[in-house]
């Protein structure tokens, strides 16, 4: 506590009682008004974070190559940091790098963060986390929306990840089966389901496809998987689905497919394929249904990991979080265009029905 000492020479002029009281009161108020350092960071400390993303598509970037505004998930990430006292341009520097779905770039970009002496790396997607792990074993890495990090060898366990990696996962294995079940509820006659995934790099954990196939057998649906590497393959792949007489479509979660939301939704409509997606953005673009984790909530929670680690927590001691909130979205206008009548019970379970 700061102590105030006023020395008055015994023979000197003394302050009048009223003036002395005003002086002491003013000084005390000044001390109370002085800024108190936030608990979220050390006074005067400026932290540096490296952000390893997938695509800059549609972003207006700043000098550090980060989005000025960005998508709703980027905005949620920024909000999570602000809530804990981290303000870009004041006590936080964020450097962004984007692989543009070229997975081989991840390690080199992560190495740049090491050269910049980053305090922490935030990595979105499995290839980016793997690249960051290859670049450093000491700088903490917070992974975001990574599918089955244990099965893919990124951490030994969710409860005690060990090493320098922790963060938040994407959908669990049973999610693929749940999406198929919801499609079957919407289309009771469904018997042939086409699944579209990315085949140009890291493929989904085999357990996801086994889960989907098991769910299909349980409700009498045959599943056929199609893979694409480039956007130029989309048209031919949808033609192949039509030739196979697919009755509906489901998309595997992958950042590459997120780059082409409008194109994929349009091709599904042209092919008259009711489609199940994993992100609300597909439904707002005209897709039929989406079921998945609340991505904005996940990105907002990244701020909690960043805060704890910058305060000194060991990332290996922070359990990896799995999503706890899943939402169903339905586009009523698209259902009508496809001639589908969505059962009322399914509509009631939807977080939002877009008209």
C-alpha positions in Angstrom: 0.0 0.0 0.0 1.3 3.5 -0.9 1.6 5.7 2.2 1.2 9.4 2.1 3.5 11.4 4.5 3.1 15.2 4.8 6.0 16.9 6.7 5.2 20.4 8.2 8.1 22.3 9.6 7.2 23.2 13.2 8.0 26.8 12.7 6.7 27.1 9.1 3.4 28.1 7.8 0.8 25.4 8.3 -1.9 24.5 5.8 -5.3 25.6 6.9 -7.5 22.6 7.9 -9.9 23.0 5.0 -7.1 23.3 2.3 -5.3 20.3 3.8 -8.4 18.2 3.6 -9.0 19.1 0.0 -5.4 18.4 -0.9 -5.4 14.9 0.7 -8.8 14.1 -0.9 -7.6 15.0 -4.3 -4.4 13.0 -4.0 -6.3 10.0 -2.7 -8.8 10.1 -5.6 -5.8 10.4 -8.0 -4.3 7.2 -6.6 -7.6 5.4 -6.9 -8.0 6.5 -10.5 -4.6 5.2 -11.5 -4.8 2.3 -14.0 -4.6 -1.2 -12.4 -2.8 -3.8 -14.5 -5.1 -6.4 -16.0 -4.8 -10.0 -14.6 -4.8 -11.3 -18.2 -1.2 -10.1 -18.9 1.8 -8.6 -17.3 2.0 -4.8 -17.2 3.7 -3.5 -20.4 4.1 -7.0 -21.9 3.3 -7.3 -25.6 2.6 -10.9 -26.7 3.1 -12.3 -30.2 0.8 -15.0 -31.6 1.3 -16.9 -34.8 -2.0 -17.9 -36.5 -1.7 -20.7 -39.1 -4.9 -20.9 -41.2 -6.0 -22.4 -44.4 -7.4 -19.8 -46.8 -7.6 -16.0 -47.2 -10.6 -16.4 -49.5 -12.8 -13.3 -49.2 -10.7 -11.6 -46.5 -9.4 -8.1 -46.5 -6.0 -8.5 -44.9 -3.9 -6.1 -42.8 -0.1 -5.6 -42.8 0.4 -8.8 -40.7 -1.8 -10.7 -43.2 -4.6 -11.1 -40.8 -8.3 -10.4 -41.6 -9.4 -6.9 -40.8 -12.9 -8.2 -40.1 -13.0 -11.8 -41.3 -15.6 -14.5 -41.1 -17.9 -15.0 -38.1 -15.5 -17.6 -36.7 -12.6 -15.1 -36.9 -14.6 -12.5 -35.2 -15.4 -15.0 -32.4 -11.7 -15.7 -32.1 -11.0 -12.0 -31.7 -13.9 -11.6 -29.2 -12.5 -14.4 -27.1 -9.1 -12.7 -26.9 -10.7 -9.3 -26.1 -12.8 -10.8 -23.3 -9.5 -11.8 -21.6 -7.8 -8.5 -22.0 -5.7 -9.1 -25.2 -6.0 -6.3 -27.7 -4.3 -6.4 -31.1 -2.2 -3.3 -31.6 -1.9 -2.7 -27.9 -0.7 -5.7 -25.9 -0.9 -8.3 -28.7 0.7 -8.8 -32.1 -0.9 -11.5 -34.4 1.0 -12.7 -37.4 -1.1 -14.8 -39.9 0.0 -17.3 -42.5 -2.3 -19.2 -44.9 -1.5 -22.5 -46.6 -4.3 -22.1 -49.2 -5.0 -25.9 -48.7 -1.4 -26.8 -49.7 -0.5 -28.8 -46.7 3.2 -28.9 -47.5 3.4 -25.2 -46.6 2.4 -25.6 -43.0 5.9 -26.5 -41.6 7.6 -23.6 -43.3 5.1 -21.1 -42.2 5.3 -22.4 -38.6 9.1 -22.1 -38.8 8.5 -18.4 -39.5 6.6 -18.1 -36.3 9.6 -19.7 -34.5 12.0 -17.1 -36.1 9.7 -14.3 -34.9 10.0 -15.7 -31.4 6.2 -16.1 -31.1 4.8 -16.8 -27.6 2.2 -19.2 -29.0 0.9 -20.6 -32.2 -2.8 -21.1 -33.0 -3.2 -23.8 -35.8 -6.4 -24.6 -37.6 -6.8 -28.1 -39.2 -4.8 -31.3 -38.8 -2.1 -30.6 -41.4 -1.3 -27.2 -39.8 -1.0 -28.6 -36.3 1.3 -31.3 -37.6 3.4 -28.8 -39.5 3.6 -26.6 -36.3 4.7 -29.7 -34.3 7.4 -30.4 -36.8 8.6 -26.8 -36.5 8.8 -26.5 -32.7 8.6 -28.7 -29.6 8.8 -25.7 -27.2 6.4 -23.0 -28.4 2.9 -23.8 -27.2 0.4 -24.8 -29.9 -3.3 -24.4 -29.6 -5.1 -26.5 -32.2 -8.6 -25.6 -33.4 -11.3 -27.9 -34.8 -9.0 -30.9 -35.4 -10.7 -34.2 -36.0 -9.6 -37.1 -33.8 -6.2 -35.7 -32.6 -5.4 -38.9 -30.7 -6.1 -41.1 -33.7 -4.0 -38.9 -35.9 -1.1 -38.9 -33.5 -1.2 -35.2 -32.5 -1.6 -35.9 -28.8 -1.4 -39.1 -26.8 -4.7 -38.5 -24.9 -7.4 -35.8 -24.6 -7.2 -35.7 -20.8 -3.4 -35.3 -20.6 -2.1 -34.2 -24.1 1.5 -33.8 -22.9 4.1 -32.0 -25.0 3.4 -28.5 -26.4 0.0 -29.1 -28.0 -3.6 -28.7 -26.6 -6.8 -27.1 -27.8 -10.2 -28.0 -29.2 -11.4 -30.8 -31.4 -13.9 -31.0 -34.1 -16.7 -33.6 -34.4 -16.5 -37.0 -32.7 -16.7 -40.2 -34.7 -20.4 -40.7 -34.1 -21.2 -37.4 -35.8 -21.1 -39.0 -39.3 -23.6 -41.6 -38.2 -25.9 -38.9 -36.7 -25.9 -36.9 -39.9 -26.9 -39.9 -41.9 -29.7 -40.7 -39.4 -31.0 -37.1 -39.7 -31.0 -37.3 -43.5 -33.0 -40.6 -43.3 -35.5 -38.9 -41.1 -35.9 -36.1 -43.6 -36.0 -38.5 -46.5 -37.6 -41.8 -45.3 -37.2 -43.5 -48.7 -33.4 -42.8 -48.9 -31.4 -45.9 -49.9 -28.3 -44.5 -51.8 -26.1 -41.8 -50.2 -23.2 -40.1 -52.0 -20.5 -38.7 -49.7 -18.1 -36.0 -50.9 -14.7 -35.6 -49.3 -11.2 -34.1 -50.0 -8.7 -36.6 -51.3 -5.7 -34.3 -51.9 -4.1 -34.6 -48.5 -5.0 -35.8 -45.0 -8.0 -38.0 -45.3 -10.6 -38.5 -42.5 -9.9 -41.0 -39.8 -11.1 -44.4 -41.1 -13.3 -44.6 -38.0 -15.5 -41.9 -39.5 -16.2 -43.8 -42.6 -16.8 -47.1 -40.6 -19.2 -45.2 -38.4 -21.1 -43.9 -41.4 -21.2 -47.3 -43.1 -22.5 -48.9 -39.9 -25.2 -46.3 -39.5 -26.1 -46.8 -43.2 -26.5 -50.6 -42.7 -28.7 -50.0 -39.7 -31.2 -48.0 -41.7 -30.8 -49.6 -45.1 -28.7 -47.0 -46.8 -25.8 -47.8 -49.2 -22.9 -45.3 -49.0 -20.6 -44.4 -51.8 -17.6 -42.1 -51.2 -16.3 -39.6 -53.8 -13.0 -37.7 -53.4 -11.9 -34.4 -55.1 -8.5 -32.7 -55.1 -9.3 -29.6 -57.2 -12.4 -27.5 -57.9 -12.1 -28.5 -61.6 -13.2 -32.0 -60.5 -16.5 -30.9 -59.0 -18.6 -31.1 -62.1 -17.4 -34.5 -63.1 -17.8 -35.9 -59.6 -21.4 -34.7 -59.3 -22.1 -36.3 -62.7 -20.7 -39.6 -61.4 -23.0 -39.3 -58.4 -26.0 -38.8 -60.7 -24.9 -41.8 -62.8 -24.7 -43.9 -59.6 -28.3 -42.8 -59.0 -27.5 -41.1 -55.6 -30.6 -39.9 -53.8 -28.8 -37.6 -51.3 -25.4 -36.1 -50.5 -23.4 -35.7 -47.4 -20.1 -33.7 -47.1 -17.1 -34.7 -45.1 -15.8 -31.8 -43.0 -12.6 -30.3 -44.6 -11.3 -26.8 -45.0 -10.9 -27.3 -48.7 -14.7 -27.8 -49.1 -15.3 -24.6 -47.0 -13.6 -22.6 -49.8 -16.2 -23.6 -52.3 -19.5 -23.4 -50.4 -21.5 -21.6 -53.1 -20.2 -23.8 -55.9 -21.0 -27.0 -54.0 -24.5 -25.9 -52.9 -25.3 -24.9 -56.5 -24.1 -28.2 -57.9 -26.2 -30.1 -55.4 -29.2 -28.1 -56.4 -28.6 -28.7 -60.1 -28.2 -32.4 -59.4 -31.4 -32.4 -57.4 -29.5 -33.9 -54.4 -30.8 -33.1 -50.9 -27.6 -32.5 -49.0 -26.4 -32.7 -45.4 -23.5 -30.3 -44.5 -21.5 -29.7 -41.4 -21.7 -25.9 -41.2 -24.5 -23.4 -41.1 -22.9 -21.3 -43.9 -23.8 -24.0 -46.4 -27.5 -23.8 -45.4 -27.5 -20.0 -45.5 -26.1 -20.3 -49.0 -29.0 -22.6 -50.0 -28.0 -26.0 -48.8 -30.8 -28.2 -47.3 -29.4 -29.2 -43.9 -26.4 -28.9 -41.6 -25.6 -30.6 -38.3 -22.5 -29.9 -36.4 -20.7 -28.2 -33.5 -21.1 -24.5 -32.9 -17.9 -23.3 -34.6 -18.2 -19.8 -33.3 -18.4 -21.1 -29.7 -15.3 -23.2 -30.3 -13.3 -20.3 -31.8 -14.3 -18.0 -28.9 -13.1 -20.6 -26.4 -9.6 -20.5 -28.0 -9.1 -17.3 -26.1 -9.3 -19.2 -22.8 -6.5 -21.5 -23.9 -4.4 -18.5 -25.1 -4.9 -16.7 -21.8 -4.1 -19.7 -19.5 -0.9 -20.5 -21.5 0.3 -16.9 -21.6 -0.2 -16.8 -17.8 2.2 -19.7 -17.5 0.1 -22.9 -17.8 1.8 -25.9 -19.4 -0.2 -26.8 -22.6 0.5 -30.5 -21.9 -1.5 -30.2 -18.7 -4.5 -28.6 -20.3 -7.1 -31.2 -21.4 -8.2 -31.1 -25.0 -11.9 -30.0 -25.2 -14.5 -31.6 -27.3 -17.6 -29.8 -28.6 -20.6 -29.9 -26.2 -23.1 -28.0 -28.3 -24.4 -29.3 -31.6 -27.0 -27.5 -33.8 -29.3 -28.6 -36.6 -30.1 -26.0 -39.4 -32.7 -26.5 -42.1 -33.4 -24.4 -45.2 -37.2 -24.5 -45.7 -37.0 -22.8 -49.1 -34.6 -25.4 -50.4 -36.7 -28.3 -49.1 -39.7 -26.9 -50.9 -37.7 -26.5 -54.1 -36.7 -30.2 -53.9 -40.2 -31.3 -53.2 -39.5 -32.4 -49.7 -41.8 -32.2 -46.7 -39.6 -32.1 -43.6 -41.3 -33.9 -40.7 -42.5 -31.5 -38.0 -40.6 -33.3 -35.3 -37.4 -32.7 -37.2 -38.3 -29.0 -37.7 -38.9 -28.6 -34.0 -35.4 -30.0 -33.2 -33.7 -27.4 -35.5 -31.8 -24.5 -34.0 -33.0 -22.5 -37.0 -35.2 -23.0 -40.0 -34.1 -20.6 -42.8 -36.9 -19.5 -45.1 
